[in-house]
Amino acid sequence: GGVGVAGGLVVGGEDRELGVVKWATWKAYAAASGTGLAATVVFLFLAGQLGLMASDYWLLVWAGSSRQRSLRMLLVYLALCLGTALVALVRAVLFFSATLGASSNLHKLALAKLLRAPLSFFAATPGGAILNRFSSDLGQVDEQLAEALFDTLQIATLCAASVAVACAVLPLLCALVPPLVWGMLKLRRYTTRSMRELKRLDGVTRSPVYGAFRATMQGLPCIRAFARTEQAQIIFEEKLTRNGRAWLWWLLANRWFGWWLDCMCALLVTTVAFLAVATHGTPLAPNANAGPGGAGGGGSGGGEGSGRGVGLVGLALIYVLSLSGMFQYMMRQSALVETYMTSVERLGFYAHRLETEEDQERKRRRQGAAAAAAAAAA
């Protein structure tokens, strides 16, 4: 930010990054939560999705089996379901423990640096900017970032599994997936660029709102004594409107992004349904030549293999149909994660880049030593 003059005092503009959220910000957030714990959580997301797919497939096998009343079928399905539920529970507990630990560590580091900052920092920085970091930004890191990141990871693994199942059942779909994914990523990159800057602008324009509220509360007796209530209200509403304008455009960009993703998911669902009908009864159909009957096991075995192939198509359709809402939500949440990471970025400035009195003292000593060395050399 720039530097301005207000009331004879030099007031520093609020720092604001531009462009994509830097990789160092993501690394700092992961390190604050614990790198080992973060890796464990990612592994549990993958394990939970594999368990869910295994239970769905076993249910398909059970439904097409001639031994419907087999106790083994029931016990295996029950074990898969209980194992998946246990992994999901452990995953959720560890994930929110990690994110809470990350936000707590960032808060501790930022507060420690702020309490040791020189008086010149407090003279040049508006109180609303400091209040904004430890209220709105910290609240977004505590709650909204954790929820959006959890939804993104959970639904991303489900969407990847859905596409993988559909491609395995209908190999012709592999020709459509790469251009569709490319289009979605390009659309996300285009939309996230605007959403990210609008979110930063929302954070920057919120600081004057807190500053105006703080100044109004402190000067309330004077405002009432000199009948300046209406002027104070107008000033506050102007700052609030400026902040609300940035938030409104951010919300509109979010909804626009979701609409286009719904269109792309509808294209994928339509293609899967068309391929399932078009390849029925052809060598491209799932399990077209599979089954025990194909190896001399009799007509019943061939019928079971054919039924399992139809079941696989149904399973793929169910997975892909779930994409119509979930994929759009996941991409929107992933964009939200990047925009909420700007709050980590703003807190990280206080936690890692804010100079303390000790830092300034060490800098002065180094400069003095360098000047003395230069004078002695001369």
N, C-alpha and C positions, 0 to 999 in steps of 0.2 A: 504494500500500500504506500501512498504518498505521505507527505508531512504537511500539516496545516497549522494555522495560528488561530487560537480561540482565546479571547480574553487576555492577550499578552503572553499566553503560554504556548510552547511548541507542543503540538498534539500529533503523535505518530498515527498514520493510517493503519488499519487492521491488515495483517498479512493475509494474502490470498494466493493459493497456488493456481496454476493454469494447466490445461491438458489432462491427460489420463492420470489416475492415481498411481503414484510411483510404486515400483516393486518394493522399495525400502519400507513403505508404509505397511504393506501386507506382511512383510517379514517381521516388522516390529510388533504387529498385532499378534502374529503366531507365536513369536518369542515371549510376549507378555502372557499368553495363555499356557505356554509350555510346549515346546516343539514335539516332544515324545507323546504328550497327551493329544495333541492335534492329529498326529499321524495315526494314533490308535482310533480316534473317532472316525477318521476317513475310512480306515479298514472296516470298522463296524458298520458303516453305511453300506459298503459293498457286500459284506457278509449277510446283512439283513435282507438285501434285495435278492441275493442268491437263494437264501432260505425261502423267501416268498415265491420265487419262481419254481423252486423244487416242490413246494407244497401244492402249487397249482398244477404242475405236471403230474404229480402223483395222484391227485384227484381225477385228472383226465384218464390216467391208466386204470384207476379203480373203477371209474364209470364204464370203461370199455371191457373190463375183465369179466370172465364167466364165473369168477368166484367172488360174488358181491358180498357174501356173508363171511368172508375170511377175516379172522381176528388179526392176522398179520397186516393186512391192508389198513385196518383201522389204527393199529398201534403205530405203524410207520407214519401215517398221516398226522396222528396226534403228536408224535415226537417232533415232526417237522414244524407244526404250528406252534407248539410250546417253545421250541428252540428259537424260532423267528421272533416270537413275542418277547422272549428273554433278551435276545440281542437288541431289539428295539428299545426296551426299557433301559438297559445298560448304556446304550448309545445316547439316549436322550439325557440321562443323568450326567454322563461324562461330558457331553457337548455343552450343556448349560453351565456346568461347573467350570469348564475351560473358558467360556466367554465371560462369565462373571469374574473369574480370576484375571482375565485380560483387562477388563474395564477397571477393576479395582487397582491393578498394578499401574495402569496409565494414570488413574486419578492420584495415586500416591506420588508418582514421579512428578506429575505436573504441579501438584500442591507443594511438594518439597522445593521445586525450583522456584515457584512463585513466592514462597515465604522467604527465600534467600535472594530474591531479585533486588537490584539497587533501587533507591528512591527515584532515580531519574525515569525508570520504567513506569512507575505508578503516576508520575507527573505527566508523562507523555501519552499514556494509554487511558482511554475513557473507561470509567468503571463499568459501563454497560457491556463493553467487549469482554472484560474479565468475567463478569457475571454470566454472559452468554456461553462461554466455554464450560463453566462448571454447572450449568443448568441444562440448557437445551442440548448442547453437543454431548455432554456426559449422559444425559437421558437417552439420546438416540443410540449411543454405544451400548448402554446398559440393556435396553429393551428392544428397540426396533431393529438394530443391526443383528442381534442374536436371533430374533425370530425370522427375519428375512434370510439369513444365512442358513439356518436350519431347514427352512422350507426349500431353499435352492438346492442344497445337497441331497435332501431326501427325494425331491421330485426329479432331480437330474438323474439319479441312479434308476428311478422307475421309468423315466422316459427313454433312457439308453437301453434298458432291458426290453421295453416294448418294441422299439425299433429293431433290436437284435432278434427278438422272437419272430417278428413279422418278416424280416429278411431271411431268416433260417427256414421258415415255412414257405415263403414265396420268394425264391431267389431273384425273379425278375424285378422285384422291388429295389434291389441294390442299385439299379441304374437311376432310380429317381432320388434316392436318399442323398447322394453327394451334392447335386445342385440345389436341393431343397435346404440342406444344412448350410450350404454356402450363402444362399439368399437370406436365411434367418440370421446368420452371424453378421452379414453385411447390414441388415436392417437394425440389428441390435447395436452395432458399432455406430451407425448413423444417429440413432435415437439417443443412445447413452451419452454421446458427445454433448448434446443439448441438455439432457437431464442432469448430467454431472455439473455443468457450469451453472445451471439454474439453481441447483442445490447449494453450490458454493455462494451464489448471489443471495439465496435465501438466508444462509448463515450470516453473511456480512451485513445484510440489511436488517437483521433481527437485533443486532447489537445496539443501534440507535434507539430501538423501541425500549429495550431494558434501560438504556441510559436516560431516556426521557422520563420513564416511569420513576426511576430512582431520584432524578432531579426534582420531579414534581412532588414526590413524597417529602423530600427534604425541605423544599421551599413552599410547602402548602400554606403556612401562616401568611407569608408575604403575598402569595398569589391571591388569597382571599382578602387580605387587607387592602390591596390595590385594585381589586375587582378585575383581575386578569384571568378569571376562570375560563372564559370563552376562548381567549387566545391560547392558553395552555392546552385546552382540548383540541383546538384546530391543529396545533403543532404535533400533538401526539397522534391524531388521526392521520395526518400526512405521512408520518413515519410508518404507521401501521399499514396504510394503504400501499406504500412502496414495498413493504415486505410481503404483503398479501398478493401483490401482482406477480412477484417471482414464484411464489408457491402455486398460484393458479396455473401459470404456464407450465410449471413442472408437472402438475397433475394432468393437464391436457396432453402433454407429450407422453405420459405414462399410458393413458387410455388409447391414444392413437397407436402406440406400439402394440398394445394388446389386441386391437381390432385386426391389424394386419397379420398378426400371428395366428389368430383364429382362422383367417382365410387360408393360410398355408397348411394348418392342421386339417382343415376340411378337405383340401386337395389330397393330402396323404390318406385320409380315411376313405375317400372316394376311390382312389387308386387301388388300395388294398381290397376293397369290396369288389371292384371290377375284375382284378386279377384272380380273386378267389373263385368267381363265377366262370371267367374265361378259361381257366386252366383245369376246371373240374372234368375228370374223365380223360385227361391227357397225361402223357409221361411227366409233365411238369407239376402235376398235382402231388401234394405231400403223401408219402407212403404209397405211391401208385403201384410199385412193384414189390412193396414190402409185405411183411406178414408171414406167419408160419405156413399159410396155404401156398405161398409162392415156392416153397421148398418141399412140397409134397405133404404138407401138413393137413390137407383137406380143405373143404370149402369153408368150414366155420372159422379156421385160422385166417383165411384170406379175408373173410368178412370182418373179423376183428381188426386186422391191419387196416382195411379200408375205413372202418369206423373211427379208428384212431387218427387216420389222416384227416377226416372231416372234423374230428375234435380239435386237432391242431390248428386248422383253419379258423374254427370258432374261437379258440384261445387267442390266436393272433388278432382277430377282429375285436375281441373284448379289450385286449391290451391297447390296440391302436385307437379304439373309440375313447378310451380314457385320456388319450393325448389331447383331444379337442379342447378340454378345459385346463388340464394340468400343465401342458407344455406352455401354453400362453401365460399361465400363472407363474411357472418356473422362470421363464425368460424375463417377465416383469420383475419378479423378485430378485433375479440376478442383477438387473439394472439398478434396483433399489439398493442392493448390497454395495455396489460401486458408489452410488451417491451417498449412502450412509458412511462409507469409508472416508468421505471428506471430513466427517466429524472426528474420526481417528487421526486424520491428518492435522486438524486444527489443535487437538489435544496434544498430539505428538510434537508440535512446535514448542509448546510450553514444557513438555516432558524431556525433550532431547536437545532443543536448540536455543532455549532461553538462557541468556547469560546471567549468572549470579554475581554477587559481589566478589566472591572468591575468584571467579573466572576473570573478572576485570582487574583484580589485584595481580593475578599471575601474568596477565597480558601487560600491565604496566611495568612489572618487574622485568619481563623479557625485553620490552622496548627500551627500558633504562639500561639493561645490560648490553643490548645491541648498540645503543648510542655511546656508552662508555667504551666499548670495544672499538667502535669506529673512530672515536676521538683519540684513543691510545694508538691506533694504527696510523692516524694522521700525524 
